[in-house]
Amino acid sequence: MTTSMVAVALLVAMMGIALIVDRLWLSTAQWELTAAAEAAALAAGRELVTDARLLGPTSGPLLIEHARQAAAEIAAQNLVAGQPAHIDTEAGDVRFLKPEASKTPGQPVEWVESEDDPTEVLIRAQRTRFRGNPVALFMRELTRQPFGDVVAQVAVRMNNHIVAIRPFDDVPAPVLPLGIWKVDPTNTRKDTWQTAIEERGGKDQYGYDDTQHLVTLQADGIPELTLITARKNGPASEANMQLLDLGTDLDPALVEQQILLGLSREQLEKHDGELRLSSGMTFPSLPQLQSRERTALEEHLGSQRIALLYTQATPVGKNGYQQAGCVEFVAIRVMTVNDLADGRCQIIVQPTVMTTRTAVAENTSADHRDGNPYLFRLELTH
């Protein structure tokens, strides 16, 4: 009798342990599948916010296809219960959404499936019996449950309603202390961001090879803007750029480090640790570059960096100092830096589309065609 009771107790204990082991195994598989779905969503989101967006609406279908491929490829690099995660791009595992005005009272917008400039990518990853790839369990003889199902659904939103740049405590923001003239109110100067970039009036002489990470002497369909400093003793109005004081007091050594390393939170201490341009900000500035600042810019040829647009630069005091009123963030690549015969410096920049975790985005479902076309933040939701 005692032996029978012990056997029953052992059987019950073993079944309990089996259930716990299988439950832990399924929980681990769920966590791994969620991580794979997050990686796939971020990869798809990054493919939708590349420089190809600057080529016009004809690039849309190509971006969608690249996003699908990236989601599947990145998911397969993640293991779930010992097997590569699988995203079926033909079965609706990758969906593209955008907000539209809702017809439901009290609901301002609704999310609809659309491949026309979508705002969100939805990833659904599955290891289920329905898909023929369930998670095999260890204790199937005891529990009579040979398989388990796990499903993960993750979305990434491409938010470009950027209101500020906020470095992390240990991660600087990819900001160059460069101010670029936005627009000439008299419309006599054409070397402004508005004319050269927005209106596509700039030359197209350079390109960027993303596979080799090199600037090329080849047109790529994206216009450039030539930035010119003022001569040392010449009028500041010669320049269409400003070197901005972002917490460096325009000390050449500190500016050099800021160009090389990025904008730190400590350098924004007087601005509560962030750059917020919603109502404009004014910074001390200079229309020239020192040699070490110019050399530091050459270290960033082709890399993506944030710059600021200013509407006016007003002379203050002596030694050429200005006050630049900055109103907008843009993202640029520095394509080349040259010295001119008259002592000025020439910097050719090209717009780019970039994402950064240091961007602070407004919490809104508004269409990103109303946001910043150059700067995005990728936001994961479950």
N, C-alpha and C positions, 0 to 999 in steps of 0.2 A: 504493500500500500504506500509506504513512504517512498519507495523507489519510483512508483508511478507519479506521485505528486511532484517529486523532484524533477522527473522528466518533463512533466507538463510545465512546471515553472521555468525550466531551462528553455523549452520551446517558446514559451511566451516571451521570455527575456530576449531570445535570439531574434524573434520576430520584431520586437520593439527596437532592437539594435539595427536590424535590417531596414526598418522604416526610417530610422534616424539617418543611417548612412545614405540611403537613396534620397531622402529629403535634402541632405547637405549637398549631395551630388547635383541634384536638380537646381538648388539655390546657386551653386557655383556656376552651373551652366547658364542660368538666367543672368547672372552678373557678367559673365564672359560675353554672352550674346548682346547685352545692353551696351557693353564697351565697344563691341564690333559695330553695332548700329550707330553709336555716337561718332566713331572714327569715319564710318562711311558717310554720314550726314555732313560732317565738317569737310571731308574731301570733296563732296558734291558741291557744297556751298562755295568753297574756294574756286572751283572751276567756273562758277557762275559770275564771279567778280574778278575777272582778269582784264588785261588791257584790250582784249577783243571787244569789250563793251564800247570802247571809244571809236570803233570802226563803223558803228551804226547798226540799225535793226537787222541787217542781213546776216549778222554774226549770231543771232539768237538761236537758230536750230543747231549750229555747231556747238555752242555753249551747252545746250541741253544734252546733246550726245556725249560730250566730254564729261559732263556731270554724272551721267548714268555709268559710263565706263569707270570713272574714278571711284564711285560708290562700290561697284562690284569688286574692283581690284583691291581696294583697301580692306573691304570686309574679308576677303579671302586670305589676307595676311594675318587674320586673328583666328585663334583656335577656340572652338566651343566644344567642350566635352571631348577634346582630343582630335577634333576634325575641323578643317577650315570652315569658317562661316560662309554661307552662301546667300547672295542677294540675286534674286531672279528679276532682271530688268524687264523681261517680257511678261511677267505675271503681276505687274503693279506694285512691286516692292519698292520702287522709286517713283514718287509722285511729286508733281510741282503744283504749288498753290499760290494764289494771290487774293487780296481782299477786294470785295465789291460791295457796293451799297446794298444793304439788306432790305428786303420787302417785309420783314417781320417787325411789327411794332416793338419799340424798346430795344432793338438790336441794331446798332449803327452799321455794322459790316458783317459779312459772312465770307468764309474762305471757300473759294471755288477752285477746282482743278483747272490749270491753264499752263501752257508752255510758252505763252506770250509774255516775256519779261516777268517771270514769277518772283515772288518775294520770299517764298519758303520752300524747302525741300523736306518731304516726309519719307522716312525710311522705315519699312516694316521688315524685320528679320525673323525667320521662323525655323525652329527645329521641331517639327510636328509629324504625327502619323499621316495627316492629310497630305503633307508635302513628300512623304516617303523618307524623311530623314530625322525620326525622333531620337531622343537621347536614350541610349540603352542603359538600363539599370543593373546594379550589381546583384541584388538579392531577389531576382525574379522567381527562383524556385520556392522561396519562402513566402513572398508577398503576392505571388501570382500576377504581378504587374511588370511585364518585360520592358515596357517603354514609358517614357514621360515626355510631355510636350512643353516647350518653352517658346514664348513669343516676346519680342521687344519692338516697341514703336517709338521712334525718336524723330524730332523735327529740328531743323536749323533754320533760323530766320536771318536774312541778309538785311541788317538794319543800317541805313545810311543817313538817318536823321541825327547827325552828330552835333552835339551841343558843346562838347569840351574834350580836351585831351588831359588825361590824368595819369602820370607815371605811377608805377607801384613803388613801394618802399625800396625794393631791391632790383627793380627792372625799370630802366629809363625808357622814355618814350622816343620813338624814332623821328625826332623833330630836328630840322636844321634851323638855325636862327636867321633864316632868310625871309625878308619881306619882298613880295613881288607886286609891282604896281598893277592894280586891278583894271582901271579904266581911266582914260584921259577925258575929263568932262568937256574939254574944248574940241575933242575929236580930231586934233591935229597930229598927235603922236599915235603911231600904229604899233609901237613896241610895248604893248600892254597885254595882260592875260586875256582880257575880253576880246581884243582884235585878233591876236595871234592864235589863241587856243579855242576859245568859245566860238568865235566866228571863223575859225580854221584859216586865218590869213597868214599864218606862219609857214616858213619853209619846212619841207620834209626831206632831210638829208641823212638822218640817222635812224637806226633801229636797235632793238635789243634781242639778242639770242638767249632765250630762256634756258636752253639746254646747256650751253657753254658758259652762261652768265657773263656775256661780253657785249659791249656796245659795238655795233657794226656801222660801217659807212654804206648803209643801204636803206632806202626809203621803206617805211612800213605802214604808211597810211595815217600816221599820227603826227600832227604838226608840232613844231618846236617854237620856243621863244628864246631869243637871245637877250640875256641880261647883261647890262653894262654898268660898271661902276663909274663914279665921277673921277676926274683927274684930281690929283692931290691938292692943287690950288685952284681948281676950276669950279664952276658953279655946280651946286648940288643938283640942279635941275637936269644936268646931263644924264644922271643915273635913272634907271627904271627899276632899281632894287635897293634894298636897305639891309644892312647888317643889324639885327635886332638885339637889344639888351634883354636877354631872358635869364636874368639872375647872375650875370657875369660882370656887370659894370663895364662891359666891352673891353675887358682886359684880354689882349691877344692870346695869352697862354690859356686862360679859362675858356675863351671862345673856341680855341683849337680843340681842347678836350671835349667841349660840348658837341662840336661837329663830329668828332671821332666816336664818342661814346653814347651820345644822345642826351636828351633833356631829363634831368633828375628831379625828383620831388623836392629835394632841398632847395634847388634853384628857383622853385616856384613858391617858396615859403610865404612871400608877401602877397601871393595870389591864392592863398589857402590850398596850395598844392596842386593847382590845376590851371589850364588855360581855358577860359570860357569866353567865346567871342559873340554870344547871342546879342549883346548890346554894344559890341565893339570894345576894344582895348587899345590903349596908347602906350607905346614903348619908346624909350630913348633909342636912337639909331644913328648909324653912320652910312654914308653912301660910298664908302671905300672898303677894301679888304687889305689886311696886312699879308705879307708873304706866307706866314705860317698858316693863316686861315685859308688862303687860296690852296696851299699844298694839302691841307686837311680835306678840302672838298674833293680833291682828286682821288682820295682814298675811297670815295663813295660812287665812283663812276658806275652807272647802271643800276645801283641799288635803289630801293624805294624809300623815300623819305617824305615827311610832312613839311610843308612850308606854309606861310601865311600871306594872304593878300592884303595890301593896304590901299586905301583910297587917297590919302594925302600924306605928305611928309613936310612938316613945318620947321624951319630953322629955329634953333634956340641957342642962346649963348654964343660961345666962340668955338673955334677948332672944328667947325663943320658939323656939330651935333644937330640932330633933327629929332622930331617927335613924330613917329609913324602911327597913324590910326589904322589898326588892323581889324578886318571885319569877317574874314572867311578862312577856312582851312582848305588846302588843296594837297594833292600828293604828286610828287615829281620824281623823275630820274635825272640826275646830272649826267649829260652825255659827253661833255668835254669842257675843259677849262683852259683858256688861252690868255697870254699876255699880249697887249697891243703896243704898237710902237710909241704911242703917246703916254704910256704908263698906266693906262686903264686895264682892267681885267674884264674878260668876256666869258660868261658862263652860259652855255646852251643847255636848256632844260626841256624836258618832254613830259607831258602829263602822264600819269599812270593810275591804275586802280589797285588799291591795296586794302588789306584788312589788318587791324591791330587790336589787341586786347586793351590797349591804353585809351582807346576811343570811348567816350561816354555818349551813349545814344539815348534819345528820347523814347520813352515807352509809348509807342503809337503803332497803329496798324495802317497808317497812311501809306499810300503808294510811294515806292522809293524813287519814282520819277520826280517827286517833289523834294527829294533829299539831296545830299552831296554826291555827285556822280563819281567822285574820286576816292572816297573814304568810306569804308564799311566796317561794321562790327558783326561778327558771327555769334548768334545767341542760340544755345541749345535749349530745347524744351522737351518734356516727356509727356 
